Amino acid sequence: MSTTAPDPHADDIVFYAPGKKIFPKQIAGKFRRIKWGIQIATLAIYYFLPFVRWERGPGLPSQAVMLDLSGRRFYFFFIEIWPQEFYYATGLLIVAALTLFLMNALAGRIWCGYMCPQTVWTDFFLTAERWVEGDSRDRMKLDAAPWTAQKIRKRVTKHFLWLLIAWWTGGVWVLYFADAPTLVYKLATFAPGSGEAFMWIGIFTFATYALAGHMREQVCLYMCPWPRIQAALTDEYAFNVTYRLDRGEPRMSLKAATAARAHGTPAGDCVDCGQCVAVCPTGVDIRHGADLGCIQCGLCIDACDEVMTKIGRKPYLIAYDTQMNIERRLKGLRGIYRPVRPRTIIYAALIAVIGGFILANLALRGDARLSALHDRNPLTVRMKDGGVRNGYTLRFVNMKTTPRKFALTLVGLDRPQVEVVGAAPAADGSFVIEVGADQTREARVLVTMHGDAGKGAQAPIGFLAKDAEAGVETGAKDVFIWP
């Protein structure tokens, strides 16, 4: 008779499973080389782009890419965006989303596997970790080993490198908001006024260190919404990293498979070596089918191909493929590959149309704006002498860094009486409105008409503002209303 007391927690339901440490193994191969190339290119662009110069003239920043908060400008080489043109950012976000949808329709989560900042920086941190602590097996042994002087030295070195990478990452991010060489000098000399920059560098350093060094795959599994969205957007023709079970099953060891084939018994190509799991940065076993944690990086393809080559079997037991093709091959049919289909055509067309619209607007836009707002209450006023007056509020926008004078005229009415509050008419009947550098100015305009007109009639009118010095003309349309 057992005298062991029953465990009161035996039937407890576990609502949270603690994360398991993942020690991805280093692998060489085609997809690993692609990841290296993209990682080096993206990191080089991020770290060195703030130091690229672009001459724009006196009084303007000479940094190629810069979000100038004090000057209220965003500069991207020859493109200059003002705050009131935020709709360009909206358009770019739409294009970016559609590009993500198109990538997903073609090859699943290739953005996650190759270009996502979380993936790129996590890979960077893993490279530093391998350089200090060794490959997967060495890191697992070190993690399980007691704390010794050698373990402390390796861990301190690793975290120092991580903090160095994170600090440089945060520091470079700040350089996109100010002239990079000037800010670097201020930070290096602890010049007055650099405290805010140090604060933001600290924030971004901590964020990079936490996300890429400690949270890693947890960001992809629990924080990022894209895996859930992607699963709803994909279709049966989208390529995904897929274990070809029609060829791999039934899986068994190499020795067992050789014996089975010798006796005419079916045996798959998969030898159950587990290398596909060992190299996965999120710890996914791709042989179990589609998984939320799979970022489609293709490293398991490299690992499996390496094993297939060693045992003399065909590569691409794991490959970019579709579940539909696996089912077709099991039925003895050929696979279907349709990268060009209505979904991809629509995405590509929308990207082209929206992108073309943005580029056309950027090419045709001016550096001055004029808008008109008709009085709402009352819409029109009957004067004592029988005339009819309409009131308007005009807003002049000067997007240049120097003051400008605009000559305002009215067109569309026959002999109107125009009055601009606070401005006297010039000899030619126009009104000169001066607008400061990089400023807007409102002007109150009263337009009066005398003579007979039909009840409730209205006529289109236009306000023209011309900068004679620069030869720039802009306008706004509205209506004149009779009671």
Summary of the structure (lengths in Angstrom):
residues: 483
radius of gyration: 33.3
end to end distance: 104.5
largest distance: 116.5
contacts: 1328
relative contact order: 0.10
helix: 44%
strand: 19%
